[in-house]
């Protein structure tokens, strides 16, 4: 299995560099290829597509959701990622969604944070350190 970096996904989605895009498509189409995409790469890809390419959160979420359908792509936790992307599509912060969902999946009862937006979105899970 080979891990993919953010720039591979950006080339795949943005198709802004024809030469690199062709290489990426050829690389990902290898019959024996299996590729891992981390949550951090998902988060960076979302940020780049939004900030550098002016994609809306809905466009980004839908594009990233399509990755979950590709047979040779592996994720840390597909269910967690899908839920985070759905929340992001509906206006949540993708980073916050991944952080609290991963903490919950790891068995954490609470998460300590000064992030007011995270506190507001998950009031029963977030505690402010004192």
Chimera marker file (.cmm) of the C-alpha trace (Angstrom):
<marker_set name="trace">
<marker id="1" x="0.000" y="0.000" z="0.000" r="1" g="1" b="0" radius="0.5"/>
<marker id="2" x="1.197" y="3.490" z="-0.874" r="1" g="1" b="0" radius="0.5"/>
<marker id="3" x="0.073" y="6.629" z="0.980" r="1" g="1" b="0" radius="0.5"/>
<marker id="4" x="-1.022" y="9.580" z="-1.126" r="1" g="1" b="0" radius="0.5"/>
<marker id="5" x="-0.031" y="13.168" z="-0.390" r="1" g="1" b="0" radius="0.5"/>
<marker id="6" x="-2.330" y="16.161" z="-0.727" r="1" g="1" b="0" radius="0.5"/>
<marker id="7" x="-0.838" y="17.319" z="-4.027" r="1" g="1" b="0" radius="0.5"/>
<marker id="8" x="-1.834" y="14.026" z="-5.690" r="1" g="1" b="0" radius="0.5"/>
<marker id="9" x="-5.485" y="14.574" z="-4.770" r="1" g="1" b="0" radius="0.5"/>
<marker id="10" x="-5.365" y="18.243" z="-5.715" r="1" g="1" b="0" radius="0.5"/>
<marker id="11" x="-3.996" y="17.375" z="-9.179" r="1" g="1" b="0" radius="0.5"/>
<marker id="12" x="-6.705" y="14.687" z="-9.497" r="1" g="1" b="0" radius="0.5"/>
<marker id="13" x="-9.535" y="17.072" z="-8.623" r="1" g="1" b="0" radius="0.5"/>
<marker id="14" x="-8.314" y="20.410" z="-9.974" r="1" g="1" b="0" radius="0.5"/>
<marker id="15" x="-6.830" y="19.036" z="-13.202" r="1" g="1" b="0" radius="0.5"/>
<marker id="16" x="-4.858" y="22.263" z="-13.415" r="1" g="1" b="0" radius="0.5"/>
<marker id="17" x="-1.607" y="20.735" z="-14.640" r="1" g="1" b="0" radius="0.5"/>
<marker id="18" x="-2.264" y="18.422" z="-17.618" r="1" g="1" b="0" radius="0.5"/>
<marker id="19" x="1.096" y="16.635" z="-17.390" r="1" g="1" b="0" radius="0.5"/>
<marker id="20" x="0.875" y="15.941" z="-13.652" r="1" g="1" b="0" radius="0.5"/>
<marker id="21" x="-2.805" y="15.045" z="-13.938" r="1" g="1" b="0" radius="0.5"/>
<marker id="22" x="-1.986" y="12.411" z="-16.573" r="1" g="1" b="0" radius="0.5"/>
<marker id="23" x="0.725" y="10.970" z="-14.338" r="1" g="1" b="0" radius="0.5"/>
<marker id="24" x="-1.653" y="10.837" z="-11.369" r="1" g="1" b="0" radius="0.5"/>
<marker id="25" x="-4.383" y="9.121" z="-13.386" r="1" g="1" b="0" radius="0.5"/>
<marker id="26" x="-1.916" y="6.571" z="-14.758" r="1" g="1" b="0" radius="0.5"/>
<marker id="27" x="-0.467" y="5.971" z="-11.297" r="1" g="1" b="0" radius="0.5"/>
<marker id="28" x="-3.855" y="5.487" z="-9.606" r="1" g="1" b="0" radius="0.5"/>
<marker id="29" x="-5.102" y="3.222" z="-12.395" r="1" g="1" b="0" radius="0.5"/>
<marker id="30" x="-2.487" y="0.526" z="-11.817" r="1" g="1" b="0" radius="0.5"/>
<marker id="31" x="-4.404" y="-2.753" z="-11.403" r="1" g="1" b="0" radius="0.5"/>
<marker id="32" x="-2.385" y="-3.840" z="-8.370" r="1" g="1" b="0" radius="0.5"/>
<marker id="33" x="-2.225" y="-0.413" z="-6.732" r="1" g="1" b="0" radius="0.5"/>
<marker id="34" x="-3.700" y="0.134" z="-3.283" r="1" g="1" b="0" radius="0.5"/>
<marker id="35" x="-3.504" y="3.645" z="-1.857" r="1" g="1" b="0" radius="0.5"/>
<marker id="36" x="-3.979" y="5.046" z="1.645" r="1" g="1" b="0" radius="0.5"/>
<marker id="37" x="-5.431" y="8.521" z="2.213" r="1" g="1" b="0" radius="0.5"/>
<marker id="38" x="-5.052" y="9.900" z="5.730" r="1" g="1" b="0" radius="0.5"/>
<marker id="39" x="-7.518" y="12.235" z="7.413" r="1" g="1" b="0" radius="0.5"/>
<marker id="40" x="-4.833" y="14.929" z="7.381" r="1" g="1" b="0" radius="0.5"/>
<marker id="41" x="-4.530" y="14.646" z="3.583" r="1" g="1" b="0" radius="0.5"/>
<marker id="42" x="-8.330" y="14.879" z="3.315" r="1" g="1" b="0" radius="0.5"/>
<marker id="43" x="-8.286" y="17.997" z="5.486" r="1" g="1" b="0" radius="0.5"/>
<marker id="44" x="-5.437" y="19.637" z="3.536" r="1" g="1" b="0" radius="0.5"/>
<marker id="45" x="-7.099" y="18.783" z="0.216" r="1" g="1" b="0" radius="0.5"/>
<marker id="46" x="-10.350" y="20.386" z="1.367" r="1" g="1" b="0" radius="0.5"/>
<marker id="47" x="-8.465" y="23.503" z="2.452" r="1" g="1" b="0" radius="0.5"/>
<marker id="48" x="-6.548" y="23.803" z="-0.846" r="1" g="1" b="0" radius="0.5"/>
<marker id="49" x="-9.626" y="23.242" z="-3.009" r="1" g="1" b="0" radius="0.5"/>
<marker id="50" x="-11.563" y="25.870" z="-1.045" r="1" g="1" b="0" radius="0.5"/>
<marker id="51" x="-8.860" y="28.497" z="-0.676" r="1" g="1" b="0" radius="0.5"/>
<marker id="52" x="-6.829" y="28.154" z="-3.860" r="1" g="1" b="0" radius="0.5"/>
<marker id="53" x="-9.529" y="26.981" z="-6.275" r="1" g="1" b="0" radius="0.5"/>
<marker id="54" x="-12.633" y="28.660" z="-4.781" r="1" g="1" b="0" radius="0.5"/>
<marker id="55" x="-14.590" y="25.429" z="-4.409" r="1" g="1" b="0" radius="0.5"/>
<marker id="56" x="-17.553" y="25.598" z="-2.054" r="1" g="1" b="0" radius="0.5"/>
<marker id="57" x="-17.685" y="23.289" z="0.975" r="1" g="1" b="0" radius="0.5"/>
<marker id="58" x="-20.481" y="21.387" z="-0.783" r="1" g="1" b="0" radius="0.5"/>
<marker id="59" x="-18.341" y="20.862" z="-3.903" r="1" g="1" b="0" radius="0.5"/>
<marker id="60" x="-15.381" y="19.780" z="-1.795" r="1" g="1" b="0" radius="0.5"/>
<marker id="61" x="-17.427" y="17.411" z="0.373" r="1" g="1" b="0" radius="0.5"/>
<marker id="62" x="-19.091" y="15.784" z="-2.635" r="1" g="1" b="0" radius="0.5"/>
<marker id="63" x="-15.762" y="15.322" z="-4.421" r="1" g="1" b="0" radius="0.5"/>
<marker id="64" x="-14.124" y="13.812" z="-1.340" r="1" g="1" b="0" radius="0.5"/>
<marker id="65" x="-17.150" y="11.562" z="-0.735" r="1" g="1" b="0" radius="0.5"/>
<marker id="66" x="-16.651" y="10.100" z="-4.205" r="1" g="1" b="0" radius="0.5"/>
<marker id="67" x="-13.214" y="8.893" z="-3.095" r="1" g="1" b="0" radius="0.5"/>
<marker id="68" x="-14.942" y="6.582" z="-0.622" r="1" g="1" b="0" radius="0.5"/>
<marker id="69" x="-16.413" y="4.686" z="-3.569" r="1" g="1" b="0" radius="0.5"/>
<marker id="70" x="-13.057" y="3.900" z="-5.190" r="1" g="1" b="0" radius="0.5"/>
<marker id="71" x="-12.147" y="0.254" z="-4.610" r="1" g="1" b="0" radius="0.5"/>
<marker id="72" x="-8.384" y="0.670" z="-4.276" r="1" g="1" b="0" radius="0.5"/>
<marker id="73" x="-8.418" y="3.579" z="-1.822" r="1" g="1" b="0" radius="0.5"/>
<marker id="74" x="-8.063" y="2.913" z="1.905" r="1" g="1" b="0" radius="0.5"/>
<marker id="75" x="-8.948" y="5.275" z="4.751" r="1" g="1" b="0" radius="0.5"/>
<marker id="76" x="-8.327" y="5.121" z="8.509" r="1" g="1" b="0" radius="0.5"/>
<marker id="77" x="-12.072" y="4.989" z="9.247" r="1" g="1" b="0" radius="0.5"/>
<marker id="78" x="-14.467" y="5.296" z="6.303" r="1" g="1" b="0" radius="0.5"/>
<marker id="79" x="-17.572" y="5.673" z="8.459" r="1" g="1" b="0" radius="0.5"/>
<marker id="80" x="-16.015" y="8.438" z="10.579" r="1" g="1" b="0" radius="0.5"/>
<marker id="81" x="-14.785" y="10.236" z="7.454" r="1" g="1" b="0" radius="0.5"/>
<marker id="82" x="-18.165" y="9.972" z="5.735" r="1" g="1" b="0" radius="0.5"/>
<marker id="83" x="-19.932" y="11.425" z="8.769" r="1" g="1" b="0" radius="0.5"/>
<marker id="84" x="-17.412" y="14.268" z="9.041" r="1" g="1" b="0" radius="0.5"/>
<marker id="85" x="-17.792" y="15.071" z="5.335" r="1" g="1" b="0" radius="0.5"/>
<marker id="86" x="-21.588" y="15.113" z="5.643" r="1" g="1" b="0" radius="0.5"/>
<marker id="87" x="-21.340" y="17.554" z="8.544" r="1" g="1" b="0" radius="0.5"/>
<marker id="88" x="-18.844" y="19.680" z="6.578" r="1" g="1" b="0" radius="0.5"/>
<marker id="89" x="-21.197" y="19.758" z="3.607" r="1" g="1" b="0" radius="0.5"/>
<marker id="90" x="-23.843" y="21.118" z="5.986" r="1" g="1" b="0" radius="0.5"/>
<marker id="91" x="-21.653" y="23.932" z="7.305" r="1" g="1" b="0" radius="0.5"/>
<marker id="92" x="-19.484" y="22.350" z="10.008" r="1" g="1" b="0" radius="0.5"/>
<marker id="93" x="-15.727" y="22.827" z="10.207" r="1" g="1" b="0" radius="0.5"/>
<marker id="94" x="-14.075" y="19.734" z="8.710" r="1" g="1" b="0" radius="0.5"/>
<marker id="95" x="-11.075" y="19.845" z="11.045" r="1" g="1" b="0" radius="0.5"/>
<marker id="96" x="-13.268" y="20.097" z="14.134" r="1" g="1" b="0" radius="0.5"/>
<marker id="97" x="-15.461" y="17.269" z="12.882" r="1" g="1" b="0" radius="0.5"/>
<marker id="98" x="-12.485" y="14.978" z="12.352" r="1" g="1" b="0" radius="0.5"/>
<marker id="99" x="-10.976" y="15.900" z="15.733" r="1" g="1" b="0" radius="0.5"/>
<marker id="100" x="-14.036" y="15.243" z="17.885" r="1" g="1" b="0" radius="0.5"/>
<marker id="101" x="-15.162" y="12.165" z="15.943" r="1" g="1" b="0" radius="0.5"/>
<marker id="102" x="-11.713" y="10.609" z="16.228" r="1" g="1" b="0" radius="0.5"/>
<marker id="103" x="-11.607" y="11.386" z="19.956" r="1" g="1" b="0" radius="0.5"/>
<marker id="104" x="-15.032" y="9.799" z="20.402" r="1" g="1" b="0" radius="0.5"/>
<marker id="105" x="-13.995" y="6.727" z="18.395" r="1" g="1" b="0" radius="0.5"/>
<marker id="106" x="-10.875" y="6.423" z="20.564" r="1" g="1" b="0" radius="0.5"/>
<marker id="107" x="-13.081" y="6.166" z="23.645" r="1" g="1" b="0" radius="0.5"/>
<marker id="108" x="-12.617" y="9.695" z="24.955" r="1" g="1" b="0" radius="0.5"/>
<marker id="109" x="-15.438" y="11.022" z="27.111" r="1" g="1" b="0" radius="0.5"/>
<marker id="110" x="-14.557" y="14.681" z="26.568" r="1" g="1" b="0" radius="0.5"/>
<marker id="111" x="-12.205" y="16.871" z="24.571" r="1" g="1" b="0" radius="0.5"/>
<marker id="112" x="-10.452" y="19.882" z="26.060" r="1" g="1" b="0" radius="0.5"/>
<marker id="113" x="-10.455" y="22.903" z="23.802" r="1" g="1" b="0" radius="0.5"/>
<marker id="114" x="-10.506" y="26.687" z="23.770" r="1" g="1" b="0" radius="0.5"/>
<marker id="115" x="-12.148" y="26.564" z="20.305" r="1" g="1" b="0" radius="0.5"/>
<marker id="116" x="-15.487" y="28.323" z="20.758" r="1" g="1" b="0" radius="0.5"/>
<marker id="117" x="-16.898" y="27.015" z="17.496" r="1" g="1" b="0" radius="0.5"/>
<marker id="118" x="-16.109" y="23.432" z="18.521" r="1" g="1" b="0" radius="0.5"/>
<marker id="119" x="-17.572" y="24.099" z="21.982" r="1" g="1" b="0" radius="0.5"/>
<marker id="120" x="-20.746" y="25.435" z="20.393" r="1" g="1" b="0" radius="0.5"/>
<marker id="121" x="-21.100" y="22.522" z="17.956" r="1" g="1" b="0" radius="0.5"/>
<marker id="122" x="-20.413" y="19.817" z="20.572" r="1" g="1" b="0" radius="0.5"/>
<marker id="123" x="-21.326" y="21.358" z="23.959" r="1" g="1" b="0" radius="0.5"/>
<marker id="124" x="-21.722" y="18.052" z="25.801" r="1" g="1" b="0" radius="0.5"/>
<marker id="125" x="-18.349" y="16.739" z="24.559" r="1" g="1" b="0" radius="0.5"/>
<marker id="126" x="-16.083" y="19.793" z="24.788" r="1" g="1" b="0" radius="0.5"/>
<marker id="127" x="-14.744" y="21.153" z="28.047" r="1" g="1" b="0" radius="0.5"/>
<marker id="128" x="-12.730" y="24.320" z="28.455" r="1" g="1" b="0" radius="0.5"/>
<marker id="129" x="-9.607" y="23.683" z="30.508" r="1" g="1" b="0" radius="0.5"/>
<marker id="130" x="-9.465" y="25.503" z="33.826" r="1" g="1" b="0" radius="0.5"/>
<link id1="1" id2="2" r="1" g="1" b="0" radius="0.2"/>
<link id1="2" id2="3" r="1" g="1" b="0" radius="0.2"/>
<link id1="3" id2="4" r="1" g="1" b="0" radius="0.2"/>
<link id1="4" id2="5" r="1" g="1" b="0" radius="0.2"/>
<link id1="5" id2="6" r="1" g="1" b="0" radius="0.2"/>
<link id1="6" id2="7" r="1" g="1" b="0" radius="0.2"/>
<link id1="7" id2="8" r="1" g="1" b="0" radius="0.2"/>
<link id1="8" id2="9" r="1" g="1" b="0" radius="0.2"/>
<link id1="9" id2="10" r="1" g="1" b="0" radius="0.2"/>
<link id1="10" id2="11" r="1" g="1" b="0" radius="0.2"/>
<link id1="11" id2="12" r="1" g="1" b="0" radius="0.2"/>
<link id1="12" id2="13" r="1" g="1" b="0" radius="0.2"/>
<link id1="13" id2="14" r="1" g="1" b="0" radius="0.2"/>
<link id1="14" id2="15" r="1" g="1" b="0" radius="0.2"/>
<link id1="15" id2="16" r="1" g="1" b="0" radius="0.2"/>
<link id1="16" id2="17" r="1" g="1" b="0" radius="0.2"/>
<link id1="17" id2="18" r="1" g="1" b="0" radius="0.2"/>
<link id1="18" id2="19" r="1" g="1" b="0" radius="0.2"/>
<link id1="19" id2="20" r="1" g="1" b="0" radius="0.2"/>
<link id1="20" id2="21" r="1" g="1" b="0" radius="0.2"/>
<link id1="21" id2="22" r="1" g="1" b="0" radius="0.2"/>
<link id1="22" id2="23" r="1" g="1" b="0" radius="0.2"/>
<link id1="23" id2="24" r="1" g="1" b="0" radius="0.2"/>
<link id1="24" id2="25" r="1" g="1" b="0" radius="0.2"/>
<link id1="25" id2="26" r="1" g="1" b="0" radius="0.2"/>
<link id1="26" id2="27" r="1" g="1" b="0" radius="0.2"/>
<link id1="27" id2="28" r="1" g="1" b="0" radius="0.2"/>
<link id1="28" id2="29" r="1" g="1" b="0" radius="0.2"/>
<link id1="29" id2="30" r="1" g="1" b="0" radius="0.2"/>
<link id1="30" id2="31" r="1" g="1" b="0" radius="0.2"/>
<link id1="31" id2="32" r="1" g="1" b="0" radius="0.2"/>
<link id1="32" id2="33" r="1" g="1" b="0" radius="0.2"/>
<link id1="33" id2="34" r="1" g="1" b="0" radius="0.2"/>
<link id1="34" id2="35" r="1" g="1" b="0" radius="0.2"/>
<link id1="35" id2="36" r="1" g="1" b="0" radius="0.2"/>
<link id1="36" id2="37" r="1" g="1" b="0" radius="0.2"/>
<link id1="37" id2="38" r="1" g="1" b="0" radius="0.2"/>
<link id1="38" id2="39" r="1" g="1" b="0" radius="0.2"/>
<link id1="39" id2="40" r="1" g="1" b="0" radius="0.2"/>
<link id1="40" id2="41" r="1" g="1" b="0" radius="0.2"/>
<link id1="41" id2="42" r="1" g="1" b="0" radius="0.2"/>
<link id1="42" id2="43" r="1" g="1" b="0" radius="0.2"/>
<link id1="43" id2="44" r="1" g="1" b="0" radius="0.2"/>
<link id1="44" id2="45" r="1" g="1" b="0" radius="0.2"/>
<link id1="45" id2="46" r="1" g="1" b="0" radius="0.2"/>
<link id1="46" id2="47" r="1" g="1" b="0" radius="0.2"/>
<link id1="47" id2="48" r="1" g="1" b="0" radius="0.2"/>
<link id1="48" id2="49" r="1" g="1" b="0" radius="0.2"/>
<link id1="49" id2="50" r="1" g="1" b="0" radius="0.2"/>
<link id1="50" id2="51" r="1" g="1" b="0" radius="0.2"/>
<link id1="51" id2="52" r="1" g="1" b="0" radius="0.2"/>
<link id1="52" id2="53" r="1" g="1" b="0" radius="0.2"/>
<link id1="53" id2="54" r="1" g="1" b="0" radius="0.2"/>
<link id1="54" id2="55" r="1" g="1" b="0" radius="0.2"/>
<link id1="55" id2="56" r="1" g="1" b="0" radius="0.2"/>
<link id1="56" id2="57" r="1" g="1" b="0" radius="0.2"/>
<link id1="57" id2="58" r="1" g="1" b="0" radius="0.2"/>
<link id1="58" id2="59" r="1" g="1" b="0" radius="0.2"/>
<link id1="59" id2="60" r="1" g="1" b="0" radius="0.2"/>
<link id1="60" id2="61" r="1" g="1" b="0" radius="0.2"/>
<link id1="61" id2="62" r="1" g="1" b="0" radius="0.2"/>
<link id1="62" id2="63" r="1" g="1" b="0" radius="0.2"/>
<link id1="63" id2="64" r="1" g="1" b="0" radius="0.2"/>
<link id1="64" id2="65" r="1" g="1" b="0" radius="0.2"/>
<link id1="65" id2="66" r="1" g="1" b="0" radius="0.2"/>
<link id1="66" id2="67" r="1" g="1" b="0" radius="0.2"/>
<link id1="67" id2="68" r="1" g="1" b="0" radius="0.2"/>
<link id1="68" id2="69" r="1" g="1" b="0" radius="0.2"/>
<link id1="69" id2="70" r="1" g="1" b="0" radius="0.2"/>
<link id1="70" id2="71" r="1" g="1" b="0" radius="0.2"/>
<link id1="71" id2="72" r="1" g="1" b="0" radius="0.2"/>
<link id1="72" id2="73" r="1" g="1" b="0" radius="0.2"/>
<link id1="73" id2="74" r="1" g="1" b="0" radius="0.2"/>
<link id1="74" id2="75" r="1" g="1" b="0" radius="0.2"/>
<link id1="75" id2="76" r="1" g="1" b="0" radius="0.2"/>
<link id1="76" id2="77" r="1" g="1" b="0" radius="0.2"/>
<link id1="77" id2="78" r="1" g="1" b="0" radius="0.2"/>
<link id1="78" id2="79" r="1" g="1" b="0" radius="0.2"/>
<link id1="79" id2="80" r="1" g="1" b="0" radius="0.2"/>
<link id1="80" id2="81" r="1" g="1" b="0" radius="0.2"/>
<link id1="81" id2="82" r="1" g="1" b="0" radius="0.2"/>
<link id1="82" id2="83" r="1" g="1" b="0" radius="0.2"/>
<link id1="83" id2="84" r="1" g="1" b="0" radius="0.2"/>
<link id1="84" id2="85" r="1" g="1" b="0" radius="0.2"/>
<link id1="85" id2="86" r="1" g="1" b="0" radius="0.2"/>
<link id1="86" id2="87" r="1" g="1" b="0" radius="0.2"/>
<link id1="87" id2="88" r="1" g="1" b="0" radius="0.2"/>
<link id1="88" id2="89" r="1" g="1" b="0" radius="0.2"/>
<link id1="89" id2="90" r="1" g="1" b="0" radius="0.2"/>
<link id1="90" id2="91" r="1" g="1" b="0" radius="0.2"/>
<link id1="91" id2="92" r="1" g="1" b="0" radius="0.2"/>
<link id1="92" id2="93" r="1" g="1" b="0" radius="0.2"/>
<link id1="93" id2="94" r="1" g="1" b="0" radius="0.2"/>
<link id1="94" id2="95" r="1" g="1" b="0" radius="0.2"/>
<link id1="95" id2="96" r="1" g="1" b="0" radius="0.2"/>
<link id1="96" id2="97" r="1" g="1" b="0" radius="0.2"/>
<link id1="97" id2="98" r="1" g="1" b="0" radius="0.2"/>
<link id1="98" id2="99" r="1" g="1" b="0" radius="0.2"/>
<link id1="99" id2="100" r="1" g="1" b="0" radius="0.2"/>
<link id1="100" id2="101" r="1" g="1" b="0" radius="0.2"/>
<link id1="101" id2="102" r="1" g="1" b="0" radius="0.2"/>
<link id1="102" id2="103" r="1" g="1" b="0" radius="0.2"/>
<link id1="103" id2="104" r="1" g="1" b="0" radius="0.2"/>
<link id1="104" id2="105" r="1" g="1" b="0" radius="0.2"/>
<link id1="105" id2="106" r="1" g="1" b="0" radius="0.2"/>
<link id1="106" id2="107" r="1" g="1" b="0" radius="0.2"/>
<link id1="107" id2="108" r="1" g="1" b="0" radius="0.2"/>
<link id1="108" id2="109" r="1" g="1" b="0" radius="0.2"/>
<link id1="109" id2="110" r="1" g="1" b="0" radius="0.2"/>
<link id1="110" id2="111" r="1" g="1" b="0" radius="0.2"/>
<link id1="111" id2="112" r="1" g="1" b="0" radius="0.2"/>
<link id1="112" id2="113" r="1" g="1" b="0" radius="0.2"/>
<link id1="113" id2="114" r="1" g="1" b="0" radius="0.2"/>
<link id1="114" id2="115" r="1" g="1" b="0" radius="0.2"/>
<link id1="115" id2="116" r="1" g="1" b="0" radius="0.2"/>
<link id1="116" id2="117" r="1" g="1" b="0" radius="0.2"/>
<link id1="117" id2="118" r="1" g="1" b="0" radius="0.2"/>
<link id1="118" id2="119" r="1" g="1" b="0" radius="0.2"/>
<link id1="119" id2="120" r="1" g="1" b="0" radius="0.2"/>
<link id1="120" id2="121" r="1" g="1" b="0" radius="0.2"/>
<link id1="121" id2="122" r="1" g="1" b="0" radius="0.2"/>
<link id1="122" id2="123" r="1" g="1" b="0" radius="0.2"/>
<link id1="123" id2="124" r="1" g="1" b="0" radius="0.2"/>
<link id1="124" id2="125" r="1" g="1" b="0" radius="0.2"/>
<link id1="125" id2="126" r="1" g="1" b="0" radius="0.2"/>
<link id1="126" id2="127" r="1" g="1" b="0" radius="0.2"/>
<link id1="127" id2="128" r="1" g="1" b="0" radius="0.2"/>
<link id1="128" id2="129" r="1" g="1" b="0" radius="0.2"/>
<link id1="129" id2="130" r="1" g="1" b="0" radius="0.2"/>
</marker_set>
